[in-house]
Amino acid sequence: MIKKALITIAVFTGFIIVGTAGYGYYLYNSIAETVAGIHEPMERDFQTSKRSIEVSIEKNDPLSFLLLGVDATNLERGRSDTIVVITVNPNTNSMLMLSLPRDTRTNIIGKGYEDKINHAYAFGGAKMSVETVENFLDIPIDHFISVNMDSFKEIVDALGGVTVENPFEFYDGGYHFQSGTIHLDGPAALTYSRMRYQDPRGDHGRNDRQRQIIAAMINEGVQLSTLAKVTKILNSIETNVRTDLTFDQMKKIHANYKAVIGNQETLAINGSGKIINGIWYYLVSEEEKNRLSMALKKHLEIE
């Protein structure tokens, strides 16, 4: 009997997620072995974290994820130049996505001083990144997914490419990106998501394109139907993805949360640039952080 199983692993670039369909005993076990290989447990202290108790996937509790696109081979401790917070609420069948500019100045939890938010991963891996983002937004982060930014293009190719709506025409990295609906292979998708100097909105425009790629990868992943594509994706994520999610959790997320994929919304972060001690930072006011925090808490159904 043919079974369906979904691996929801996001990434990049912060980028993304991989939805895969499982066919029979062989593929089911291949998925389980791959997930075991990318599993990176993260110890959490519920007495000091933003949650007093662990959320329940079985009870359809709203969840939050931190997607980290890392600029290091084999996910060694480079910087997380893509940082995306995703909250999912199965009660409203909705998903919120917030990109945090990599140069955002904030307190790095565990270091005791302020620095660029993308340095947290270099200092302390996913755990320090999670705790720093939790502190910055005053919300809990339930799970993380980190992806090697350069290799994420392999996942896009395994999906057969992604389709996005490009708001304006531009040239970058040897590619001509026309305005309107365009289909991108892996290398083109990486270039598209990284461009910022030709965008009048700078990092904000780049963040929007990264969210586009993430959403497109989710949509492509949900529609996977061939064994060949699934096998390619498994081979790609085995060395390029790390997550604290277990295989059992992924299966339950697929069963209980998959309806949120069709209702994606984005939050924009407002701030300003400033040079401090010769270094450029992106500064976000307390009022803006409170606005974002309240919106995310509402979506997570946190009082």
C-alpha positions as CSV (number, residue, x, y, z in Angstrom):
1,M,0.0,0.0,0.0
2,I,1.4,3.4,-1.0
3,K,1.7,5.8,1.9
4,K,2.1,9.6,2.0
5,A,4.6,11.2,4.3
6,L,5.8,14.8,4.3
7,I,9.1,16.2,5.4
8,T,8.7,19.8,6.2
9,I,12.1,21.2,6.5
10,A,12.6,24.7,5.7
11,V,15.2,26.7,4.6
12,F,17.3,29.3,3.4
13,T,18.0,31.6,3.0
14,G,16.8,31.2,5.4
15,F,15.4,29.6,3.0
16,I,13.6,26.4,3.2
17,I,11.4,23.5,3.2
18,V,11.1,20.3,1.6
19,G,7.9,18.5,1.3
20,T,8.3,15.0,0.1
21,A,5.9,12.2,-0.7
22,G,6.8,8.7,0.6
23,Y,6.2,5.6,-1.5
24,G,6.2,2.3,0.2
25,Y,8.6,0.7,2.6
26,Y,11.9,1.6,0.9
27,L,11.3,5.3,0.6
28,Y,9.7,5.6,4.0
29,N,12.9,4.2,5.6
30,S,15.1,6.3,3.4
31,I,13.3,9.4,4.7
32,A,13.6,8.2,8.3
33,E,17.3,7.6,7.9
34,T,17.9,11.0,6.3
35,V,16.0,12.8,9.1
36,A,18.0,10.9,11.7
37,G,21.2,12.1,10.0
38,I,20.2,15.7,10.0
39,H,18.7,15.7,13.5
40,E,20.5,18.1,15.9
41,P,18.9,18.1,19.3
42,M,18.7,21.4,21.1
43,E,18.4,21.4,24.9
44,R,16.0,24.0,26.1
45,D,15.4,25.3,29.7
46,F,11.7,25.8,30.0
47,Q,12.2,27.7,33.2
48,T,14.1,30.5,31.4
49,S,12.7,30.3,27.9
50,K,9.7,32.1,26.4
51,R,7.5,29.0,27.0
52,S,6.9,27.5,30.4
53,I,6.0,24.1,28.8
54,E,6.7,22.5,25.5
55,V,4.0,23.0,22.8
56,S,2.0,20.0,21.6
57,I,1.9,19.1,17.9
58,E,-0.7,16.5,18.7
59,K,-3.0,19.1,20.1
60,N,-2.5,21.4,17.1
61,D,-0.8,24.2,19.1
62,P,0.5,27.1,17.0
63,L,4.2,26.7,16.4
64,S,7.2,28.9,15.5
65,F,10.2,28.1,13.5
66,L,13.5,29.8,12.9
67,L,15.0,29.3,9.4
68,L,18.7,30.0,9.1
69,G,20.6,30.3,5.9
70,V,24.3,29.8,6.8
71,D,27.3,30.9,4.7
72,A,29.5,28.0,5.7
73,T,30.4,24.7,4.1
74,N,28.8,21.7,5.9
75,L,27.1,24.1,8.3
76,E,30.2,24.9,10.2
77,R,29.8,28.0,12.3
78,G,29.6,30.7,9.7
79,R,27.2,33.6,9.9
80,S,23.5,33.1,9.3
81,D,23.0,35.7,6.6
82,T,19.4,34.7,6.1
83,I,17.1,34.7,9.2
84,V,13.4,34.0,8.8
85,V,10.9,33.6,11.6
86,I,7.8,31.5,10.6
87,T,4.7,31.0,12.8
88,V,2.0,28.5,11.8
89,N,-1.5,28.4,13.3
90,P,-3.6,25.4,12.3
91,N,-6.6,26.9,14.0
92,T,-6.7,29.7,11.5
93,N,-4.9,27.8,8.7
94,S,-2.4,30.6,8.4
95,M,1.3,31.2,8.2
96,L,3.3,34.4,9.0
97,M,6.8,35.0,7.8
98,L,9.2,37.7,9.1
99,S,12.7,38.2,7.7
100,L,15.2,39.8,10.0
101,P,18.0,41.9,8.4
102,R,21.3,40.2,9.0
103,D,22.8,43.5,10.2
104,T,20.2,44.1,12.9
105,R,21.9,45.3,16.1
106,T,20.7,43.4,19.1
107,N,21.9,41.8,22.4
108,I,23.6,38.4,21.6
109,I,22.4,36.1,24.3
110,G,25.3,34.2,25.8
111,K,27.8,36.9,24.9
112,G,26.5,39.8,26.9
113,Y,26.9,42.5,24.4
114,E,25.2,43.9,21.3
115,D,26.3,42.9,17.8
116,K,24.8,42.0,14.4
117,I,22.2,39.4,14.8
118,N,23.7,37.1,12.2
119,H,26.9,36.8,14.3
120,A,24.9,34.7,16.9
121,Y,25.2,31.6,14.8
122,A,29.0,32.1,14.4
123,F,29.3,32.4,18.2
124,G,27.0,29.7,19.3
125,G,25.3,27.8,16.5
126,A,21.6,27.3,16.2
127,K,21.0,27.5,20.0
128,M,22.5,31.0,20.4
129,S,20.6,32.1,17.3
130,V,17.3,30.8,18.6
131,E,17.8,32.5,22.1
132,T,18.9,35.7,20.5
133,V,15.9,35.9,18.2
134,E,13.6,35.0,21.1
135,N,15.0,37.8,23.1
136,F,14.8,40.3,20.2
137,L,11.2,39.6,19.5
138,D,10.1,38.4,22.9
139,I,8.5,35.3,21.5
140,P,9.2,31.6,21.8
141,I,11.0,29.8,19.0
142,D,9.9,26.1,19.1
143,H,12.1,24.6,16.3
144,F,15.0,25.6,14.0
145,I,16.1,24.6,10.6
146,S,19.5,25.6,9.2
147,V,20.6,25.3,5.6
148,N,23.9,25.8,3.8
149,M,23.0,28.8,1.6
150,D,25.2,27.8,-1.4
151,S,23.9,24.2,-1.5
152,F,20.2,25.1,-1.2
153,K,20.3,25.5,-5.0
154,E,20.6,21.7,-5.1
155,I,17.3,21.4,-3.3
156,V,15.7,23.8,-5.8
157,D,17.0,21.8,-8.7
158,A,15.7,18.6,-7.1
159,L,12.3,20.2,-6.9
160,G,12.4,20.9,-10.6
161,G,12.9,24.7,-10.0
162,V,10.6,27.3,-8.5
163,T,8.2,29.9,-9.9
164,V,8.0,33.4,-8.5
165,E,6.5,36.8,-9.4
166,N,9.4,39.2,-10.0
167,P,8.3,42.9,-9.4
168,F,10.9,44.5,-11.7
169,E,13.4,43.6,-14.4
170,F,17.1,43.3,-13.4
171,Y,20.4,41.7,-14.4
172,D,22.6,40.0,-11.9
173,G,25.2,37.3,-11.8
174,G,25.0,36.7,-15.6
175,Y,21.2,36.2,-15.3
176,H,18.4,38.3,-16.9
177,F,15.4,38.4,-14.5
178,Q,12.4,39.6,-16.4
179,S,9.5,41.2,-14.6
180,G,6.4,39.1,-14.1
181,T,6.2,35.3,-13.6
182,I,9.5,33.6,-14.0
183,H,10.7,30.0,-13.4
184,L,14.2,29.6,-11.8
185,D,16.6,26.7,-11.5
186,G,18.8,26.4,-8.4
187,P,21.7,28.7,-9.3
188,A,19.3,31.4,-10.7
189,A,17.1,31.1,-7.5
190,L,20.2,31.7,-5.3
191,T,21.2,34.7,-7.4
192,Y,17.7,36.1,-7.4
193,S,17.4,35.8,-3.6
194,R,20.7,37.4,-2.9
195,M,20.5,40.5,-5.1
196,R,20.1,43.8,-3.2
197,Y,22.3,46.5,-4.7
198,Q,20.0,47.1,-7.7
199,D,16.9,47.1,-5.5
200,P,15.9,50.5,-4.3
201,R,14.7,48.8,-1.1
202,G,18.1,47.2,-0.4
203,D,17.9,44.5,2.2
204,H,14.1,44.8,2.5
205,G,13.8,43.9,-1.2
206,R,16.2,41.0,-0.8
207,N,14.2,39.7,2.2
208,D,11.1,39.8,0.1
209,R,12.7,37.7,-2.6
210,Q,14.0,35.2,0.0
211,R,10.4,34.8,1.3
212,Q,9.2,34.3,-2.3
213,I,11.7,31.5,-2.8
214,I,10.8,29.9,0.6
215,A,7.0,30.0,-0.3
216,A,7.7,28.6,-3.8
217,M,9.8,25.8,-2.4
218,I,7.0,24.9,0.0
219,N,4.4,24.9,-2.8
220,E,6.7,22.8,-5.1
221,G,7.4,20.4,-2.2
222,V,3.8,19.7,-1.5
223,Q,3.2,18.7,-5.1
224,L,6.0,16.2,-5.3
225,S,4.9,13.0,-6.9
226,T,7.9,11.1,-8.3
227,L,10.3,8.9,-6.5
228,A,13.2,10.4,-8.5
229,K,12.6,13.9,-7.2
230,V,12.2,12.7,-3.6
231,T,15.5,10.7,-3.8
232,K,17.4,13.7,-5.1
233,I,16.0,15.9,-2.3
234,L,17.0,13.4,0.3
235,N,20.5,13.2,-1.0
236,S,20.8,17.0,-1.0
237,I,19.4,17.7,2.4
238,E,21.5,15.0,4.1
239,T,24.6,17.1,4.2
240,N,23.1,20.5,3.9
241,V,20.4,20.7,6.5
242,R,20.2,20.5,10.3
243,T,17.1,20.6,12.5
244,D,15.9,19.7,15.9
245,L,12.8,18.2,14.5
246,T,12.5,14.4,14.7
247,F,10.9,12.2,12.0
248,D,7.9,11.6,14.2
249,Q,7.4,15.3,14.7
250,M,7.7,16.0,11.0
251,K,5.0,13.4,10.2
252,K,2.7,14.9,12.8
253,I,3.3,18.4,11.5
254,H,2.4,17.2,8.0
255,A,-0.8,15.6,9.3
256,N,-1.9,18.5,11.5
257,Y,-0.5,21.6,9.9
258,K,-0.3,21.2,6.1
259,A,-3.4,23.4,5.5
260,V,-1.5,26.5,6.6
261,I,0.7,26.4,3.4
262,G,-2.1,27.9,1.3
263,N,-2.4,31.0,3.4
264,Q,0.9,32.7,3.7
265,E,1.4,36.3,4.9
266,T,4.5,38.4,5.5
267,L,5.4,40.9,8.2
268,A,7.8,43.8,7.3
269,I,10.3,45.1,9.8
270,N,11.0,48.9,9.8
271,G,14.3,50.4,11.0
272,S,17.2,52.6,9.9
273,G,20.9,52.3,9.2
274,K,23.6,53.8,11.4
275,I,27.3,53.6,11.7
276,I,28.5,52.8,15.2
277,N,32.2,52.6,15.9
278,G,32.9,52.3,12.2
279,I,30.4,49.5,11.7
280,W,27.1,49.7,9.8
281,Y,24.1,48.4,11.7
282,Y,20.4,48.2,11.1
283,L,18.6,49.7,14.1
284,V,15.0,48.7,15.1
285,S,13.2,50.8,17.7
286,E,11.5,49.3,20.8
287,E,8.1,50.4,19.4
288,E,8.7,48.5,16.2
289,K,9.9,45.4,18.1
290,N,6.8,45.6,20.2
291,R,4.6,45.9,17.2
292,L,6.1,42.8,15.6
293,S,6.1,40.9,18.9
294,M,2.4,41.6,19.4
295,A,1.5,40.4,15.9
296,L,3.5,37.2,16.3
297,K,2.2,36.5,19.8
298,K,-1.4,37.0,18.5
299,H,-0.7,34.5,15.7
300,L,0.8,32.1,18.2
301,E,-2.2,32.6,20.5
302,I,0.0,33.8,23.4
303,E,-1.6,36.1,25.9
